[in-house]
Amino acid sequence: MASRADTWFQPLDPDIRSDWTGLREVCLRRFALPVDDRATQTTRMEELFNNMDQGLGEKISEYLERADDFDAQYGIEKNGSI
């Protein structure tokens, strides 16, 4: 079974995968945290949390990855630290 990183990395264009500068830019775009004010961050977190239901036809592993991503990005906020 492929890792999440490998699953993200392998479909990239081979030219990007072999070019550190290009790969860095793709990574920064994909994994950059949003730069919003606290109210916007809270609204985004609430919307994502309210839509955390498993999608029709979505594998449980995909759903759990989304939940992990949510927790990684909003774990502190959802625990009342906002």
MOPAC internal coordinates of N, CA, C and O (Angstrom, degrees):
PM7 1SCF
backbone

  N    0.0000 0     0.00 0     0.00 0    0    0    0
  C    1.4582 1     0.00 0     0.00 0    1    0    0
  C    1.5399 1   108.69 1     0.00 0    2    1    0
  O    1.2310 1   120.85 1   -46.53 1    3    2    1
  N    1.2962 1   115.98 1   133.47 1    3    2    1
  C    1.4649 1   121.59 1  -178.37 1    5    3    2
  C    1.5304 1   110.17 1   -76.32 1    6    5    3
  O    1.2310 1   120.80 1   -33.52 1    7    6    5
  N    1.3126 1   116.08 1   146.48 1    7    6    5
  C    1.4634 1   121.02 1   176.32 1    9    7    6
  C    1.5326 1   109.05 1   -73.67 1   10    9    7
  O    1.2310 1   120.99 1   -15.11 1   11   10    9
  N    1.3093 1   115.71 1   164.89 1   11   10    9
  C    1.4626 1   119.71 1   178.19 1   13   11   10
  C    1.5204 1   110.54 1   -62.55 1   14   13   11
  O    1.2310 1   120.66 1   140.54 1   15   14   13
  N    1.3269 1   116.35 1   -39.46 1   15   14   13
  C    1.4674 1   120.11 1   179.31 1   17   15   14
  C    1.5220 1   110.51 1   -63.95 1   18   17   15
  O    1.2310 1   120.43 1   136.48 1   19   18   17
  N    1.3223 1   116.78 1   -43.52 1   19   18   17
  C    1.4602 1   121.31 1   179.49 1   21   19   18
  C    1.5281 1   110.67 1   -65.17 1   22   21   19
  O    1.2310 1   120.53 1   140.28 1   23   22   21
  N    1.3195 1   116.59 1   -39.72 1   23   22   21
  C    1.4664 1   121.26 1   178.43 1   25   23   22
  C    1.5276 1   110.78 1   -62.67 1   26   25   23
  O    1.2310 1   120.09 1   145.12 1   27   26   25
  N    1.3351 1   117.44 1   -34.88 1   27   26   25
  C    1.4588 1   120.89 1   177.39 1   29   27   26
  C    1.5239 1   110.69 1   -76.88 1   30   29   27
  O    1.2310 1   120.26 1   139.10 1   31   30   29
  N    1.3265 1   117.10 1   -40.90 1   31   30   29
  C    1.4552 1   122.49 1  -172.61 1   33   31   30
  C    1.5293 1   113.67 1   -73.50 1   34   33   31
  O    1.2310 1   119.69 1   135.42 1   35   34   33
  N    1.3156 1   118.20 1   -44.58 1   35   34   33
  C    1.4640 1   122.09 1  -172.13 1   37   35   34
  C    1.5273 1   114.84 1   -58.52 1   38   37   35
  O    1.2310 1   118.51 1   140.61 1   39   38   37
  N    1.3410 1   120.44 1   -39.39 1   39   38   37
  C    1.4743 1   119.27 1  -179.68 1   41   39   38
  C    1.5327 1   115.03 1   -72.44 1   42   41   39
  O    1.2310 1   120.55 1   170.01 1   43   42   41
  N    1.3421 1   116.56 1    -9.99 1   43   42   41
  C    1.4699 1   118.42 1   179.69 1   45   43   42
  C    1.5227 1   110.26 1   -63.44 1   46   45   43
  O    1.2310 1   121.35 1   -28.87 1   47   46   45
  N    1.3057 1   115.01 1   151.13 1   47   46   45
  C    1.4594 1   121.30 1   176.75 1   49   47   46
  C    1.5323 1   108.98 1   -55.98 1   50   49   47
  O    1.2310 1   119.85 1   -44.37 1   51   50   49
  N    1.3291 1   117.89 1   135.63 1   51   50   49
  C    1.4688 1   120.66 1  -179.56 1   53   51   50
  C    1.5327 1   113.31 1   -55.33 1   54   53   51
  O    1.2310 1   120.21 1   146.63 1   55   54   53
  N    1.3341 1   117.21 1   -33.37 1   55   54   53
  C    1.4654 1   119.94 1   177.77 1   57   55   54
  C    1.5241 1   111.27 1   -64.49 1   58   57   55
  O    1.2310 1   120.36 1   142.92 1   59   58   57
  N    1.3214 1   116.91 1   -37.08 1   59   58   57
  C    1.4675 1   121.27 1   178.03 1   61   59   58
  C    1.5247 1   109.90 1   -70.04 1   62   61   59
  O    1.2310 1   120.74 1   135.89 1   63   62   61
  N    1.3207 1   116.19 1   -44.11 1   63   62   61
  C    1.4725 1   120.24 1  -177.70 1   65   63   62
  C    1.5248 1   112.01 1   -61.52 1   66   65   63
  O    1.2310 1   120.11 1   150.72 1   67   66   65
  N    1.3206 1   117.40 1   -29.28 1   67   66   65
  C    1.4626 1   120.08 1  -176.81 1   69   67   66
  C    1.5378 1   113.14 1   -98.17 1   70   69   67
  O    1.2310 1   120.17 1  -177.84 1   71   70   69
  N    1.3313 1   117.28 1     2.16 1   71   70   69
  C    1.4709 1   121.66 1  -178.60 1   73   71   70
  C    1.5216 1   109.24 1  -118.95 1   74   73   71
  O    1.2310 1   120.84 1   -71.10 1   75   74   73
  N    1.3411 1   116.00 1   108.90 1   75   74   73
  C    1.4625 1   119.82 1  -175.13 1   77   75   74
  C    1.5252 1   111.98 1   -57.11 1   78   77   75
  O    1.2310 1   119.35 1   137.04 1   79   78   77
  N    1.3190 1   118.84 1   -42.96 1   79   78   77
  C    1.4614 1   121.04 1  -178.08 1   81   79   78
  C    1.5312 1   110.73 1   -62.66 1   82   81   79
  O    1.2310 1   120.49 1   133.91 1   83   82   81
  N    1.3178 1   116.67 1   -46.09 1   83   82   81
  C    1.4648 1   120.48 1   178.20 1   85   83   82
  C    1.5183 1   112.02 1   -65.16 1   86   85   83
  O    1.2310 1   120.60 1   138.03 1   87   86   85
  N    1.3227 1   116.47 1   -41.97 1   87   86   85
  C    1.4628 1   120.93 1   179.28 1   89   87   86
  C    1.5242 1   110.72 1   -63.84 1   90   89   87
  O    1.2310 1   120.88 1   139.47 1   91   90   89
  N    1.3150 1   115.92 1   -40.53 1   91   90   89
  C    1.4634 1   120.40 1   178.15 1   93   91   90
  C    1.5252 1   110.86 1   -60.00 1   94   93   91
  O    1.2310 1   120.20 1   135.13 1   95   94   93
  N    1.3184 1   117.22 1   -44.87 1   95   94   93
  C    1.4661 1   121.08 1   179.74 1   97   95   94
  C    1.5294 1   111.20 1   -62.99 1   98   97   95
  O    1.2310 1   120.50 1   136.71 1   99   98   97
  N    1.3289 1   116.64 1   -43.29 1   99   98   97
  C    1.4649 1   120.45 1   178.82 1  101   99   98
  C    1.5263 1   110.10 1   -62.48 1  102  101   99
  O    1.2310 1   120.44 1   137.17 1  103  102  101
  N    1.3225 1   116.76 1   -42.83 1  103  102  101
  C    1.4700 1   121.12 1   178.41 1  105  103  102
  C    1.5212 1   111.02 1   -62.28 1  106  105  103
  O    1.2310 1   120.42 1   134.30 1  107  106  105
  N    1.3150 1   116.80 1   -45.70 1  107  106  105
  C    1.4609 1   120.24 1  -179.06 1  109  107  106
  C    1.5263 1   111.64 1   -62.62 1  110  109  107
  O    1.2310 1   120.44 1   139.68 1  111  110  109
  N    1.3238 1   116.77 1   -40.32 1  111  110  109
  C    1.4676 1   119.60 1   177.65 1  113  111  110
  C    1.5199 1   110.94 1   -66.22 1  114  113  111
  O    1.2310 1   120.40 1   136.25 1  115  114  113
  N    1.3295 1   116.85 1   -43.75 1  115  114  113
  C    1.4676 1   121.21 1  -175.82 1  117  115  114
  C    1.5224 1   112.88 1   -71.12 1  118  117  115
  O    1.2310 1   119.91 1   140.56 1  119  118  117
  N    1.3221 1   117.77 1   -39.44 1  119  118  117
  C    1.4555 1   120.69 1  -170.83 1  121  119  118
  C    1.5215 1   114.39 1  -111.04 1  122  121  119
  O    1.2310 1   120.21 1  -172.58 1  123  122  121
  N    1.3191 1   117.20 1     7.42 1  123  122  121
  C    1.4618 1   120.34 1   179.43 1  125  123  122
  C    1.5259 1   110.21 1   -66.10 1  126  125  123
  O    1.2310 1   120.94 1   -40.79 1  127  126  125
  N    1.3083 1   115.82 1   139.21 1  127  126  125
  C    1.4542 1   120.52 1   175.60 1  129  127  126
  C    1.5207 1   108.84 1   -80.15 1  130  129  127
  O    1.2310 1   120.54 1   -37.49 1  131  130  129
  N    1.3144 1   116.58 1   142.51 1  131  130  129
  C    1.4642 1   118.94 1   178.68 1  133  131  130
  C    1.5283 1   110.86 1   -65.16 1  134  133  131
  O    1.2310 1   121.35 1   -35.68 1  135  134  133
  N    1.3245 1   115.02 1   144.32 1  135  134  133
  C    1.4590 1   120.21 1   178.10 1  137  135  134
  C    1.5251 1   106.74 1  -108.51 1  138  137  135
  O    1.2310 1   121.23 1   -91.28 1  139  138  137
  N    1.3128 1   115.26 1    88.72 1  139  138  137
  C    1.4577 1   122.01 1  -178.16 1  141  139  138
  C    1.5257 1   108.94 1  -128.59 1  142  141  139
  O    1.2310 1   121.36 1   -16.77 1  143  142  141
  N    1.3245 1   115.01 1   163.23 1  143  142  141
  C    1.4543 1   118.54 1   174.74 1  145  143  142
  C    1.5344 1   109.10 1   -70.11 1  146  145  143
  O    1.2310 1   120.44 1   -12.91 1  147  146  145
  N    1.3153 1   116.77 1   167.09 1  147  146  145
  C    1.4645 1   121.70 1  -175.20 1  149  147  146
  C    1.5229 1   112.23 1   -60.48 1  150  149  147
  O    1.2310 1   119.73 1   140.76 1  151  150  149
  N    1.3203 1   118.12 1   -39.24 1  151  150  149
  C    1.4657 1   120.52 1  -179.33 1  153  151  150
  C    1.5234 1   110.65 1   -63.28 1  154  153  151
  O    1.2310 1   120.29 1   137.36 1  155  154  153
  N    1.3340 1   117.06 1   -42.64 1  155  154  153
  C    1.4596 1   121.23 1   178.28 1  157  155  154
  C    1.5237 1   110.40 1   -66.12 1  158  157  155
  O    1.2310 1   120.16 1   138.40 1  159  158  157
  N    1.3335 1   117.29 1   -41.60 1  159  158  157
  C    1.4617 1   120.74 1   177.57 1  161  159  158
  C    1.5242 1   110.97 1   -61.14 1  162  161  159
  O    1.2310 1   120.61 1   137.37 1  163  162  161
  N    1.3250 1   116.44 1   -42.63 1  163  162  161
  C    1.4577 1   120.75 1  -179.81 1  165  163  162
  C    1.5228 1   110.50 1   -64.89 1  166  165  163
  O    1.2310 1   120.34 1   136.23 1  167  166  165
  N    1.3241 1   116.95 1   -43.77 1  167  166  165
  C    1.4625 1   120.59 1   178.49 1  169  167  166
  C    1.5218 1   111.11 1   -61.42 1  170  169  167
  O    1.2310 1   120.23 1   135.80 1  171  170  169
  N    1.3482 1   117.16 1   -44.20 1  171  170  169
  C    1.4640 1   121.27 1   178.43 1  173  171  170
  C    1.5282 1   110.31 1   -61.50 1  174  173  171
  O    1.2310 1   120.43 1   135.03 1  175  174  173
  N    1.3170 1   116.78 1   -44.97 1  175  174  173
  C    1.4525 1   121.05 1   179.87 1  177  175  174
  C    1.5276 1   110.61 1   -60.77 1  178  177  175
  O    1.2310 1   120.00 1   134.59 1  179  178  177
  N    1.3146 1   117.60 1   -45.41 1  179  178  177
  C    1.4634 1   121.21 1  -179.76 1  181  179  178
  C    1.5221 1   111.48 1   -63.00 1  182  181  179
  O    1.2310 1   120.02 1   138.01 1  183  182  181
  N    1.3287 1   117.56 1   -41.99 1  183  182  181
  C    1.4615 1   120.99 1   178.46 1  185  183  182
  C    1.5277 1   110.84 1   -62.94 1  186  185  183
  O    1.2310 1   120.59 1   133.52 1  187  186  185
  N    1.3185 1   116.47 1   -46.48 1  187  186  185
  C    1.4626 1   119.84 1   178.76 1  189  187  186
  C    1.5222 1   111.50 1   -62.45 1  190  189  187
  O    1.2310 1   120.61 1   136.26 1  191  190  189
  N    1.3219 1   116.44 1   -43.74 1  191  190  189
  C    1.4573 1   120.53 1  -179.81 1  193  191  190
  C    1.5198 1   110.78 1   -62.79 1  194  193  191
  O    1.2310 1   120.29 1   137.37 1  195  194  193
  N    1.3272 1   117.05 1   -42.63 1  195  194  193
  C    1.4636 1   120.89 1  -179.34 1  197  195  194
  C    1.5252 1   112.66 1   -68.65 1  198  197  195
  O    1.2310 1   120.12 1   161.36 1  199  198  197
  N    1.3359 1   117.37 1   -18.64 1  199  198  197
  C    1.4669 1   121.62 1   179.13 1  201  199  198
  C    1.5218 1   112.57 1  -105.54 1  202  201  199
  O    1.2310 1   119.90 1  -156.54 1  203  202  201
  N    1.3114 1   117.80 1    23.46 1  203  202  201
  C    1.4545 1   121.19 1  -176.51 1  205  203  202
  C    1.5247 1   113.91 1   -81.19 1  206  205  203
  O    1.2310 1   119.63 1  -174.17 1  207  206  205
  N    1.3203 1   118.32 1     5.83 1  207  206  205
  C    1.4599 1   119.98 1   176.89 1  209  207  206
  C    1.5232 1   110.17 1   -60.76 1  210  209  207
  O    1.2310 1   121.22 1   -32.01 1  211  210  209
  N    1.3095 1   115.27 1   147.99 1  211  210  209
  C    1.4594 1   120.11 1   175.65 1  213  211  210
  C    1.5254 1   108.03 1   -67.31 1  214  213  211
  O    1.2310 1   120.52 1   -50.61 1  215  214  213
  N    1.3223 1   116.62 1   129.39 1  215  214  213
  C    1.4478 1   121.91 1  -178.50 1  217  215  214
  C    1.5205 1   112.59 1   -72.93 1  218  217  215
  O    1.2310 1   120.85 1   -26.44 1  219  218  217
  N    1.3080 1   115.98 1   153.56 1  219  218  217
  C    1.4547 1   121.61 1   176.94 1  221  219  218
  C    1.5237 1   108.98 1   -59.67 1  222  221  219
  O    1.2310 1   120.13 1   -57.92 1  223  222  221
  N    1.3028 1   117.36 1   122.08 1  223  222  221
  C    1.4512 1   122.01 1  -179.39 1  225  223  222
  C    1.5244 1   113.80 1    81.46 1  226  225  223
  O    1.2310 1   120.17 1  -179.84 1  227  226  225
  N    1.3229 1   117.27 1     0.16 1  227  226  225
  C    1.4615 1   120.57 1   179.53 1  229  227  226
  C    1.5298 1   109.14 1   -81.74 1  230  229  227
  O    1.2310 1   120.95 1   -49.16 1  231  230  229
  N    1.3186 1   115.80 1   130.84 1  231  230  229
  C    1.4610 1   120.14 1   177.71 1  233  231  230
  C    1.5190 1   109.47 1   -67.09 1  234  233  231
  O    1.2310 1   121.02 1   -30.97 1  235  234  233
  N    1.3282 1   115.65 1   149.03 1  235  234  233
  C    1.4540 1   119.67 1   179.63 1  237  235  234
  C    1.5278 1   110.85 1   -60.04 1  238  237  235
  O    1.2310 1   120.09 1   144.74 1  239  238  237
  N    1.3247 1   117.44 1   -35.26 1  239  238  237
  C    1.4661 1   120.02 1   179.14 1  241  239  238
  C    1.5297 1   110.98 1   -64.51 1  242  241  239
  O    1.2310 1   120.13 1   143.26 1  243  242  241
  N    1.3284 1   117.37 1   -36.74 1  243  242  241
  C    1.4673 1   120.84 1   177.62 1  245  243  242
  C    1.5278 1   110.38 1   -68.06 1  246  245  243
  O    1.2310 1   121.27 1   138.33 1  247  246  245
  N    1.3256 1   115.18 1   -41.67 1  247  246  245
  C    1.4602 1   119.71 1   178.17 1  249  247  246
  C    1.5289 1   110.65 1   -61.60 1  250  249  247
  O    1.2310 1   120.44 1   135.76 1  251  250  249
  N    1.3230 1   116.76 1   -44.24 1  251  250  249
  C    1.4656 1   120.63 1  -179.67 1  253  251  250
  C    1.5216 1   111.81 1   -66.10 1  254  253  251
  O    1.2310 1   119.95 1   146.34 1  255  254  253
  N    1.3268 1   117.70 1   -33.66 1  255  254  253
  C    1.4662 1   120.38 1   174.98 1  257  255  254
  C    1.5288 1   110.38 1   -64.05 1  258  257  255
  O    1.2310 1   120.51 1   138.55 1  259  258  257
  N    1.3322 1   116.63 1   -41.45 1  259  258  257
  C    1.4696 1   119.47 1   177.27 1  261  259  258
  C    1.5222 1   110.65 1   -63.14 1  262  261  259
  O    1.2310 1   120.73 1   139.46 1  263  262  261
  N    1.3259 1   116.20 1   -40.54 1  263  262  261
  C    1.4589 1   120.21 1   178.39 1  265  263  262
  C    1.5283 1   110.79 1   -64.12 1  266  265  263
  O    1.2310 1   120.60 1   138.44 1  267  266  265
  N    1.3290 1   116.46 1   -41.56 1  267  266  265
  C    1.4708 1   120.13 1   176.58 1  269  267  266
  C    1.5222 1   110.99 1   -62.55 1  270  269  267
  O    1.2310 1   120.21 1   137.57 1  271  270  269
  N    1.3356 1   117.20 1   -42.43 1  271  270  269
  C    1.4628 1   121.17 1   178.54 1  273  271  270
  C    1.5291 1   110.54 1   -61.98 1  274  273  271
  O    1.2310 1   121.08 1   138.09 1  275  274  273
  N    1.3283 1   115.54 1   -41.91 1  275  274  273
  C    1.4636 1   120.12 1   178.25 1  277  275  274
  C    1.5199 1   109.97 1   -60.96 1  278  277  275
  O    1.2310 1   120.58 1   131.77 1  279  278  277
  N    1.3189 1   116.49 1   -48.23 1  279  278  277
  C    1.4607 1   120.44 1  -178.85 1  281  279  278
  C    1.5321 1   111.19 1   -63.01 1  282  281  279
  O    1.2310 1   120.36 1   140.39 1  283  282  281
  N    1.3229 1   116.92 1   -39.61 1  283  282  281
  C    1.4615 1   120.30 1   179.90 1  285  283  282
  C    1.5266 1   111.06 1   -63.17 1  286  285  283
  O    1.2310 1   120.34 1   144.37 1  287  286  285
  N    1.3201 1   116.96 1   -35.63 1  287  286  285
  C    1.4623 1   119.90 1  -177.23 1  289  287  286
  C    1.5231 1   113.06 1   -88.50 1  290  289  287
  O    1.2310 1   120.26 1   145.91 1  291  290  289
  N    1.3272 1   117.10 1   -34.09 1  291  290  289
  C    1.4643 1   119.46 1  -171.81 1  293  291  290
  C    1.5253 1   114.07 1  -124.07 1  294  293  291
  O    1.2310 1   119.70 1  -168.31 1  295  294  293
  N    1.3019 1   118.19 1    11.69 1  295  294  293
  C    1.4534 1   121.22 1  -175.83 1  297  295  294
  C    1.5212 1   114.24 1   -53.06 1  298  297  295
  O    1.2310 1   120.22 1   134.32 1  299  298  297
  N    1.3210 1   117.18 1   -45.68 1  299  298  297
  C    1.4638 1   120.63 1  -178.99 1  301  299  298
  C    1.5275 1   110.20 1   -66.21 1  302  301  299
  O    1.2310 1   120.29 1   133.65 1  303  302  301
  N    1.3239 1   117.06 1   -46.35 1  303  302  301
  C    1.4599 1   121.06 1  -177.94 1  305  303  302
  C    1.5273 1   111.92 1   -62.87 1  306  305  303
  O    1.2310 1   120.01 1   138.74 1  307  306  305
  N    1.3296 1   117.58 1   -41.26 1  307  306  305
  C    1.4628 1   118.70 1  -176.90 1  309  307  306
  C    1.5198 1   112.04 1   -70.13 1  310  309  307
  O    1.2310 1   120.70 1   164.32 1  311  310  309
  N    1.3407 1   116.28 1   -15.68 1  311  310  309
  C    1.4638 1   119.87 1   177.84 1  313  311  310
  C    1.5197 1   112.07 1   -91.82 1  314  313  311
  O    1.2310 1   120.27 1  -167.01 1  315  314  313
  N    1.3276 1   117.09 1    12.99 1  315  314  313
  C    1.4574 1   121.03 1   172.88 1  317  315  314
  C    1.5056 1   116.15 1    89.73 1  318  317  315
  O    1.2310 1   119.59 1  -161.28 1  319  318  317
  N    1.3250 1   118.38 1    18.72 1  319  318  317
  C    1.4609 1   120.74 1  -178.49 1  321  319  318
  C    1.5169 1   113.13 1   -91.34 1  322  321  319
  O    1.2310 1   119.68 1  -174.11 1  323  322  321
  N    1.3179 1   118.21 1     5.89 1  323  322  321
  C    1.4652 1   120.42 1   180.00 1  325  323  322
  C    1.5144 1   109.49 1   -76.28 1  326  325  323
  O    1.2310 1   120.10 1   180.00 1  327  326  325

